[in-house]
Amino acid sequence: MNPKMTIRDAAKFLNTSHKQVNQLLLDSGLPFSNFRGNGQFVGTNYFNYSAAKHIFNIDKQPLTVAFQIVKGGTGKTSLASAFAIRANLYGLRVLCIDLDQQGNLTDTFDVDAEAVPVMIDILAENYSFDDAITRVYPGMDLIASRIENALIDDVIKMKELPLDRVYKDPIDKLKEQYDLIVIDCPPNLGHSVAAVTLAVDLVIAPVVAESFAMSGLKITANTIHELEENYHTKIQLGIVVNKYDARTILSQDALNMLTNHQLYKDFLLKTHIRTSQDFPNAIARGQTIFDNIKPSLAQDDIDNLTREILQLNCLPERSPGKQMLRSAKFEGALI
């Protein structure tokens, strides 16, 4: 697994040229690689978290995002992992928390959950969150999951842990270490999912063009509303259409329904993720969609989703990239 931010994508985000980004990397002494291995300054040069952190220098309040919906097969884990990875490539330090007992997010990051504490161990055996954190690669950490996490609801109920504090207190503390915390929830209701919902800043509900998925969205939205009333709080919901295929009437009808729905239209994200074989292909190879430097629709869609969720529509004023654009050294060189 070696996700990459290409010079091409960095230049697009900085609204400048490939040459300028390469020069910035050289002037700053930041590590980058050349795909062709011939030292040419081409769009296939790339870098990762360590260089991105300096170039983009994104300074935002820490954010916690949970991917959840009461329906399997919506691509929840694929979106959660791709979003987390892309955020890391913009220089954010990311912690992923896998709460789904199937452990698909854990498998995506090739972590052996049998060798580390998981959430059930933290809640039942008093392991600390720090004990459970595994380094995946620079700037990306994980709290893994295994089948025993299916018992989390029982532990929360047995210990009478307060739903509004069980995850919120430790997650608020973890925000001191991370820019972004991404939680992959199991596709069901329960005490653990409710506690996550009360702990995060944003819930992302992926839906696909199926009647059962729409039913799952209704249950998820109703549950969020009940939690808001019971705990006198406000929970931010975002709905993202996944596996969208404009060639099918089913996908078009689903998007139109959400766009015009009295309630859902206010939560519907502008970005929708088009159906792509790149996601399963990358998983089968033990890679991410950003391991490949060749541009793809999947990369574009996840980049748009990441920038929409994180509101990365403009460059921070104090970033080196912004300073580069203002520098007389590069004046007149913009493209």
WOVENNOR-V575645 format. One record per helix or strand. SS is the DSSP state (a for helix, b for strand). FROM is the first residue (numbers start at 0). TO is the last residue. Records with the same first field share a line. If there is no record, write none. Layout:
BEGIN
SS=FROM-TO, FROM-TO
END
This chain:
BEGIN
b=4-5, 32-33, 44-46, 62-66, 93-97, 132-136, 139-142, 179-183, 201-206, 236-240, 243-243, 267-267, 273-273
a=6-13, 17-27, 48-55, 75-88, 103-107, 112-114, 118-124, 128-131, 146-157, 167-173, 190-198, 210-230, 248-259, 263-265, 277-283, 296-309, 319-325, 327-329
END
